[in-house]
Amino acid sequence: MVNLSKGGNINLAKEAAGITVFRMGLAWDANAQGGNDFDLDAAAIPLKEDGKAINGEAICFYHQLNWGNGAIKHSGDERTGAAEGDDETITIDTAKLPAEVAKVVVLVNIHDAKNRQQNFGMVKNAKVTLYKGAEGTTGDAILAKYDLEEDASMSRCLIFCELYKKDGEWKFKAINESKGSFNDVLYKDILASYGLDVAATPAI
């Protein structure tokens, strides 16, 4: 098991030879502030080399739990951060991804952040655990862990991590990149920046 810092990566072809299915367990702790729970939502977007989604509806999230005939799966919406262990998981089968997919980015957004006046500075213990296979959360199932640093405290949406392909091999990278605060950008505009047709996708 590898402990990653921001920008760190691991080569999945070497660390998990022969494995094509990987899960990213996303976890956070957030206390209600101002009478509102924190509802963080994870989404995975398959991108081409140009950084755009492979089509206008290519997103896997709580309203579309299965994308690409099982290439990407979402565990479902966790609305409070009170779940034991991982709050939400994204499972990717690299063997089922279309050939034009160069990377899959994993975003985590704070739902209704502007109205609730919430940002990631109020979120504690945000972390990503990378697992090999579709099941198992302990022991040798764990490939890597990444605790997000608190350097994007005003953000309402972060790229937690990504799976990307280089020289024909899949790798995992710890990102922690802010996509903007609720004062700067709306979530639908973040999705649109990836070329997603927000009006055509399931409700966000």
C-alpha positions in Angstrom: 0.0 0.0 0.0 1.3 3.4 -1.0 0.6 6.7 0.8 0.4 9.4 -1.8 0.8 13.2 -1.5 -0.6 15.7 -3.9 0.6 15.1 -7.4 1.8 11.6 -6.6 0.9 8.6 -8.8 1.3 4.9 -9.0 1.5 2.7 -12.1 -1.4 0.2 -11.9 0.2 -2.1 -14.5 3.1 -2.6 -12.1 1.3 -2.4 -8.7 -1.7 -4.5 -9.8 -0.6 -6.6 -12.8 -3.4 -8.2 -14.6 -6.1 -6.3 -12.7 -8.5 -4.1 -14.8 -11.1 -3.2 -12.1 -10.3 -0.4 -9.6 -12.4 1.4 -7.0 -11.8 4.8 -5.6 -13.3 5.1 -2.1 -14.1 8.7 -1.3 -14.6 9.7 2.3 -15.2 12.9 4.3 -16.5 14.1 7.7 -18.6 17.2 7.8 -20.7 18.6 10.7 -23.9 20.4 10.1 -23.3 24.2 10.1 -26.1 26.7 10.0 -28.6 23.9 10.4 -27.6 22.2 7.2 -25.8 18.9 6.6 -23.0 18.7 4.1 -24.1 16.8 0.9 -21.0 16.0 -1.1 -21.5 14.5 -4.5 -18.8 12.5 -6.4 -18.8 12.2 -10.2 -16.5 10.5 -12.7 -16.1 11.9 -16.2 -14.3 10.0 -19.0 -12.1 12.3 -21.0 -10.4 12.2 -24.4 -6.8 13.4 -24.9 -8.1 17.0 -25.5 -9.6 17.1 -22.0 -13.2 16.9 -23.1 -15.8 14.3 -22.3 -16.1 11.6 -25.0 -19.7 12.7 -25.5 -22.1 15.2 -24.0 -23.6 12.8 -21.6 -20.5 11.0 -20.4 -20.7 11.3 -16.7 -21.3 8.8 -13.9 -22.8 10.2 -10.7 -25.8 9.7 -8.3 -28.4 10.2 -11.1 -26.5 7.9 -13.5 -24.9 5.1 -11.5 -23.8 3.0 -14.4 -22.0 4.5 -17.5 -20.6 2.7 -20.5 -22.2 -0.7 -19.8 -20.4 -1.1 -16.6 -17.2 0.7 -17.5 -17.8 3.2 -14.6 -20.1 2.6 -11.7 -21.2 4.8 -8.8 -22.2 3.5 -5.4 -25.1 6.0 -4.9 -25.6 9.3 -3.0 -24.4 9.7 0.6 -25.9 13.0 1.8 -24.4 13.6 5.2 -20.8 12.2 5.3 -21.9 10.0 8.3 -21.4 6.6 6.6 -18.9 4.2 8.0 -15.8 4.0 5.9 -16.1 5.3 2.4 -19.0 7.6 1.8 -19.2 7.1 -2.0 -17.2 4.9 -4.4 -16.4 5.1 -8.1 -15.5 1.7 -9.7 -13.8 1.7 -13.1 -13.2 -1.3 -15.3 -10.4 -0.2 -17.6 -11.0 -3.1 -20.0 -14.5 -1.8 -20.7 -13.6 1.9 -21.3 -13.8 3.0 -24.9 -10.4 3.2 -26.6 -10.6 7.0 -26.9 -10.7 7.5 -23.1 -7.4 8.9 -22.0 -8.3 9.6 -18.4 -11.2 9.5 -15.9 -11.4 12.5 -13.5 -13.2 12.2 -10.2 -14.9 15.4 -9.0 -16.4 16.0 -5.6 -18.9 18.9 -5.4 -20.7 20.4 -2.4 -24.4 20.3 -3.3 -26.2 23.7 -2.9 -23.0 25.3 -1.6 -24.0 28.9 -2.3 -27.3 28.7 -0.5 -25.8 26.9 2.4 -22.6 29.0 2.5 -20.4 25.9 2.5 -16.9 25.2 1.2 -14.2 22.6 1.6 -12.7 24.5 4.5 -15.6 23.1 6.5 -15.0 19.5 5.5 -12.6 17.4 7.5 -10.7 14.1 6.9 -11.3 14.1 3.1 -9.4 11.2 1.6 -9.3 8.8 -1.2 -8.5 5.0 -1.0 -7.7 3.1 -4.1 -8.7 -0.5 -4.2 -8.1 -3.3 -6.7 -11.1 -5.4 -7.7 -14.8 -4.9 -7.2 -14.8 -6.0 -3.6 -12.6 -5.9 -0.5 -11.7 -2.9 1.6 -8.8 -4.2 3.7 -5.5 -5.9 3.5 -4.0 -6.4 0.0 -7.1 -5.0 -1.6 -5.8 -1.5 -0.8 -3.3 -0.1 -3.4 -3.0 3.5 -2.2 -4.3 6.1 0.2 -4.4 9.9 -0.2 -5.4 12.4 2.5 -6.3 15.7 0.8 -4.5 18.7 2.1 -6.6 21.7 3.1 -5.2 24.2 0.5 -8.5 24.8 -1.4 -10.6 25.8 1.6 -12.8 28.2 -0.2 -13.6 25.8 -3.0 -17.0 24.2 -3.6 -15.7 21.6 -6.1 -12.4 19.7 -6.2 -10.8 17.1 -8.5 -9.9 14.5 -5.9 -8.0 12.1 -8.2 -7.9 10.6 -11.7 -7.1 7.4 -13.5 -5.1 8.1 -16.7 -3.4 6.2 -19.4 0.2 6.8 -20.5 2.1 4.7 -23.0 -0.7 2.1 -22.9 -0.6 1.7 -19.1 -3.1 2.9 -16.5 -2.0 5.0 -13.6 -3.7 6.7 -10.6 -2.9 10.2 -9.6 -3.7 12.2 -6.5 -4.9 15.7 -7.6 -6.7 17.9 -5.0 -7.4 20.7 -7.6 -9.9 23.4 -6.9 -12.5 24.1 -9.6 -13.7 27.3 -8.0 -15.8 28.7 -5.1 -19.5 29.2 -5.2 -18.9 32.9 -5.8 -16.9 32.2 -8.9 -18.5 29.3 -10.8 -21.6 27.1 -10.8 -21.3 23.3 -10.9 -23.2 23.2 -14.2 -20.5 25.5 -15.7 -17.7 23.2 -14.3 -19.4 20.3 -16.1 -19.9 22.3 -19.3 -16.2 23.1 -19.3 -15.6 19.4 -19.9 -17.9 19.5 -22.9 -20.9 17.9 -21.1 -24.3 18.9 -22.4 -25.7 19.8 -19.0 -29.2 20.3 -20.3 -29.3 16.8 -21.7 -27.7 15.0 -18.7 -29.7 13.7 -15.8 -30.5 16.3 -13.2 -27.5 17.6 -11.3 
